[in-house]
């Protein structure tokens, strides 16, 4: 069984994060590969990314539930919807291994650290 059928993925991003903006082409690649097995939650601007249709997390409910501290965060889920593992920031080799997509993000820089999640903003924990 390959990773495309064995797992589903959840990506948490915010438009205001330069790393998230950098990986927008990667988000499109993931959407093309995983289709309905990819959910993208957006913390600030639901017009981002262009594809796939993002899920509004401006309330940060999902981000708090999943303890998102850094964006982008990519979570791999088992078919039973249990979290198997997660990665964050952008490390091309790590993302390629994590998703099983050998050419993922080939056109991008090799590494860029993530940004603080909106859950980490002052006063947000209230």
C-alpha positions as CSV (number, residue, x, y, z in Angstrom):
1,X,0.0,0.0,0.0
2,X,1.5,3.4,-0.9
3,X,1.3,6.5,1.2
4,X,-1.3,8.1,-1.1
5,X,-3.9,5.4,-0.1
6,X,-2.6,4.6,3.4
7,X,-2.7,8.1,4.9
8,X,-4.6,11.3,4.7
9,X,-3.1,14.7,5.4
10,X,-4.0,17.9,7.2
11,X,-2.1,21.1,6.5
12,X,-2.4,24.2,8.7
13,X,-1.3,27.5,7.2
14,X,-1.8,31.3,7.4
15,X,-1.4,33.7,4.5
16,X,0.6,36.1,6.7
17,X,3.4,33.6,7.0
18,X,6.2,33.9,4.3
19,X,6.9,30.2,4.5
20,X,3.3,29.3,3.9
21,X,3.3,31.7,0.9
22,X,6.5,30.1,-0.3
23,X,4.9,26.6,-0.3
24,X,1.7,27.5,-2.1
25,X,2.9,25.6,-5.2
26,X,3.6,22.6,-2.9
27,X,0.0,22.9,-1.6
28,X,-1.2,22.6,-5.1
29,X,1.0,19.5,-5.7
30,X,-0.3,17.9,-2.6
31,X,-3.9,18.7,-3.6
32,X,-3.3,17.1,-7.1
33,X,-1.8,14.0,-5.5
34,X,-4.0,13.5,-2.5
35,X,-7.2,15.1,-3.7
36,X,-9.9,14.5,-1.0
37,X,-7.2,13.0,1.3
38,X,-5.8,16.5,2.0
39,X,-7.5,19.1,4.2
40,X,-6.1,22.6,4.4
41,X,-6.9,24.8,7.4
42,X,-6.2,28.5,7.2
43,X,-5.8,30.6,10.3
44,X,-6.2,34.1,8.8
45,X,-7.4,34.6,5.2
46,X,-9.6,31.9,3.6
47,X,-8.8,33.2,0.1
48,X,-5.4,31.4,0.7
49,X,-4.3,29.1,-0.8
50,X,-5.8,29.2,-4.2
51,X,-6.2,25.4,-4.3
52,X,-7.6,23.3,-2.7
53,X,-10.6,25.0,-1.1
54,X,-9.3,26.0,2.4
55,X,-11.2,25.3,5.6
56,X,-11.8,28.4,7.7
57,X,-9.9,28.1,11.0
58,X,-9.9,31.9,11.8
59,X,-11.6,31.0,15.1
60,X,-8.4,28.8,15.7
61,X,-10.6,26.1,17.1
62,X,-8.9,23.4,15.0
63,X,-5.4,24.8,15.6
64,X,-6.0,24.8,19.4
65,X,-7.4,21.3,19.3
66,X,-4.4,20.0,17.4
67,X,-1.8,22.1,19.4
68,X,-0.5,23.9,16.3
69,X,2.4,26.1,17.4
70,X,4.1,26.6,14.0
71,X,2.8,27.0,10.5
72,X,3.0,25.4,8.1
73,X,2.3,22.2,10.0
74,X,1.6,19.0,7.9
75,X,-0.1,16.2,9.8
76,X,-0.2,12.6,8.6
77,X,-3.3,10.7,9.7
78,X,-4.0,7.0,9.6
79,X,-7.2,5.8,7.9
80,X,-8.7,5.7,11.4
81,X,-8.1,9.5,11.6
82,X,-5.4,9.1,14.3
83,X,-2.4,11.4,14.1
84,X,0.6,9.3,12.9
85,X,3.1,12.1,12.8
86,X,3.7,15.7,11.9
87,X,6.2,18.1,10.4
88,X,6.4,21.9,10.3
89,X,8.2,24.6,8.5
90,X,9.6,23.8,5.1
91,X,12.4,21.3,4.6
92,X,12.1,19.9,1.1
93,X,13.7,16.6,1.7
94,X,11.7,16.0,4.9
95,X,8.4,16.9,3.1
96,X,9.3,14.6,0.2
97,X,10.0,11.7,2.5
98,X,6.9,12.4,4.6
99,X,4.5,12.5,1.6
100,X,6.3,10.0,-0.6
101,X,6.3,12.6,-3.4
102,X,9.9,12.6,-4.8
103,X,9.7,15.8,-6.8
104,X,7.7,17.8,-4.2
105,X,8.8,21.5,-4.1
106,X,11.7,20.9,-6.5
107,X,11.5,24.5,-7.6
108,X,11.7,25.9,-4.1
109,X,14.5,26.7,-1.7
110,X,15.6,23.6,0.3
111,X,14.8,25.0,3.7
112,X,12.8,27.8,5.3
113,X,11.7,27.8,9.0
114,X,8.0,28.2,9.8
115,X,6.2,31.1,11.5
116,X,4.5,31.2,14.8
117,X,0.9,30.0,14.7
118,X,-1.8,32.6,15.4
119,X,-2.4,30.5,18.5
120,X,0.9,31.9,19.8
121,X,-0.1,35.6,19.3
122,X,-0.4,37.6,22.6
123,X,-3.8,37.2,24.1
124,X,-5.0,34.5,21.8
125,X,-5.1,31.8,24.4
126,X,-8.1,33.5,25.9
